[in-house]
Amino acid sequence: MTNENNQVLTVPEVADRDGFRCVVAVASWNSEITGPLLEGALTVFREAGVAEDRIQVMRVPGSVELVNAAALAVEKLRPSAVIVLGCVIRGETPHFDYVCQSVTQGVTLLNGKGSTPVIFGLVTTENMQQALDRAGGRLGNKGAEAAAAAIAMANLHTEFE
């Protein structure tokens, strides 16, 4: 996969093919963006040879709820990696800042625990066109990039088991 900047997304090989499991938490809000992000992630997993039953999709209402879904997945499902996919487009109120900060802090806290990599796939843009550009448009697909990062981080964790 190549974007307008000629950046090529390299799909890593899964080190622990039998043990790899990933949870993808995806927000329903801005589904015209989060749907293609999810498809991009699933495409990368298919290219990496990950069986469909090794990927669990959790749907949540909005981006703030992604952190709770990720925490639930880490605690109860113990996957190799978790990806959060959402989209926040700046509006006329400070809501954008609160949502972005909440998700960023939540994912950072989960990652700081070190047990399971949580991949930040939150698209934060000024307008819808910028979001479309990042959801399979001219700037690639941030969901696909998140899946590649999930595999790479799960591989890193495998090295230390």
C-alpha positions as CSV (number, residue, x, y, z in Angstrom):
1,M,0.0,0.0,0.0
2,T,1.4,3.4,-1.0
3,N,0.1,6.8,-0.2
4,E,0.5,10.2,-1.9
5,N,3.8,10.8,-0.1
6,N,5.1,7.6,-1.6
7,Q,5.2,6.0,1.8
8,V,4.8,2.2,1.5
9,L,3.1,0.3,4.3
10,T,5.1,-2.9,5.0
11,V,3.0,-5.7,6.5
12,P,5.1,-7.4,9.1
13,E,5.2,-11.2,9.4
14,V,3.5,-12.5,12.6
15,A,6.1,-14.1,14.8
16,D,3.7,-16.2,16.9
17,R,1.1,-17.2,14.2
18,D,-0.6,-19.7,16.5
19,G,-0.8,-17.5,19.5
20,F,-1.6,-14.1,17.9
21,R,-4.9,-12.6,18.7
22,C,-6.0,-9.0,18.3
23,V,-9.0,-7.0,19.4
24,V,-10.0,-4.0,17.3
25,A,-12.3,-1.5,19.1
26,V,-14.0,0.7,16.6
27,A,-16.2,3.7,17.3
28,S,-19.6,3.9,15.5
29,W,-19.5,7.7,15.5
30,N,-18.2,9.0,12.1
31,S,-18.7,5.5,10.7
32,E,-18.0,6.8,7.1
33,I,-14.4,7.1,8.4
34,T,-14.2,4.3,11.0
35,G,-15.7,1.7,8.6
36,P,-12.8,2.2,6.1
37,L,-10.3,2.3,8.9
38,L,-11.6,-1.1,10.1
39,E,-11.5,-2.5,6.6
40,G,-7.9,-1.3,6.2
41,A,-6.9,-3.1,9.5
42,L,-8.6,-6.3,8.4
43,T,-7.0,-6.2,5.0
44,V,-3.5,-6.0,6.7
45,F,-4.4,-8.9,8.9
46,R,-5.5,-11.0,5.9
47,E,-2.2,-10.0,4.1
48,A,-0.3,-11.1,7.1
49,G,-2.0,-14.5,7.1
50,V,-4.0,-14.0,10.3
51,A,-7.1,-16.1,10.5
52,E,-10.4,-14.3,10.9
53,D,-11.1,-16.0,14.1
54,R,-8.0,-14.5,15.6
55,I,-9.4,-11.0,15.3
56,Q,-12.3,-9.8,17.5
57,V,-14.1,-6.5,16.6
58,M,-15.7,-4.6,19.5
59,R,-18.0,-1.8,18.4
60,V,-18.6,1.1,20.8
61,P,-20.7,4.3,20.4
62,G,-17.9,6.9,20.2
63,S,-14.2,7.6,20.6
64,V,-14.2,8.2,24.4
65,E,-15.7,4.7,24.8
66,L,-12.7,3.2,23.0
67,V,-10.5,3.4,26.1
68,N,-13.0,1.4,28.2
69,A,-13.3,-1.3,25.4
70,A,-9.5,-1.5,25.2
71,A,-9.2,-1.8,29.0
72,L,-11.8,-4.5,29.0
73,A,-10.1,-6.4,26.2
74,V,-6.7,-6.2,28.0
75,E,-8.2,-7.4,31.3
76,K,-10.6,-10.1,30.1
77,L,-9.4,-11.3,26.7
78,R,-5.7,-10.9,27.1
79,P,-5.0,-10.5,23.3
80,S,-1.6,-10.0,21.7
81,A,-2.6,-6.4,20.9
82,V,-5.5,-4.0,20.9
83,I,-6.3,-1.4,18.3
84,V,-8.6,1.6,18.9
85,L,-10.1,3.1,15.8
86,G,-12.1,6.3,15.9
87,C,-12.5,9.7,14.3
88,V,-12.8,13.1,15.8
89,I,-13.4,16.1,13.6
90,R,-12.9,19.6,15.1
91,G,-16.2,21.5,15.6
92,E,-17.1,24.9,17.0
93,T,-16.8,23.8,20.7
94,P,-13.9,22.5,22.8
95,H,-15.5,19.0,22.7
96,F,-12.8,18.0,20.2
97,D,-10.0,18.8,22.6
98,Y,-11.7,16.9,25.5
99,V,-12.3,13.8,23.4
100,C,-8.8,13.8,21.9
101,Q,-7.2,14.3,25.3
102,S,-9.4,11.7,27.0
103,V,-8.6,9.0,24.4
104,T,-4.9,9.9,24.3
105,Q,-4.5,9.8,28.0
106,G,-6.5,6.5,28.3
107,V,-4.4,4.7,25.7
108,T,-1.2,6.1,27.2
109,L,-2.2,4.7,30.6
110,L,-3.0,1.3,29.2
111,N,0.3,1.2,27.3
112,G,2.2,2.3,30.3
113,K,1.2,-0.9,32.1
114,G,3.2,-2.8,29.5
115,S,1.2,-6.0,29.4
116,T,-0.6,-5.5,26.1
117,P,0.2,-3.0,23.3
118,V,-2.7,-0.7,22.6
119,I,-2.4,0.9,19.2
120,F,-3.7,4.5,18.8
121,G,-5.8,4.6,15.7
122,L,-7.7,7.8,16.4
123,V,-7.9,10.1,13.4
124,T,-8.1,13.7,14.6
125,T,-8.7,16.2,11.9
126,E,-9.9,19.8,11.2
127,N,-12.5,18.7,8.6
128,M,-14.1,15.7,6.9
129,Q,-11.8,15.8,3.9
130,Q,-8.7,15.4,6.0
131,A,-10.4,12.4,7.7
132,L,-11.3,10.9,4.3
133,D,-7.7,11.4,3.2
134,R,-6.6,9.2,6.1
135,A,-9.2,6.5,5.8
136,G,-8.1,5.1,2.4
137,G,-7.7,8.3,0.6
138,R,-4.6,10.1,-0.7
139,L,-2.7,9.8,2.7
140,G,-3.3,6.1,3.0
141,N,-5.3,4.2,5.6
142,K,-4.5,4.8,9.3
143,G,-6.4,1.6,10.2
144,A,-4.0,-0.4,8.0
145,E,-1.1,1.3,9.6
146,A,-2.5,0.5,13.1
147,A,-2.8,-3.2,12.2
148,A,0.8,-3.2,11.0
149,A,1.9,-1.6,14.3
150,A,-0.2,-4.1,16.3
151,I,1.7,-7.0,14.6
152,A,5.0,-5.3,15.1
153,M,4.3,-4.7,18.8
154,A,3.0,-8.2,19.4
155,N,6.2,-9.5,17.8
156,L,8.2,-7.4,20.2
157,H,6.3,-8.8,23.2
158,T,6.8,-12.3,21.8
159,E,10.6,-11.7,22.0
160,F,10.3,-11.2,25.7
161,E,8.2,-14.1,26.7
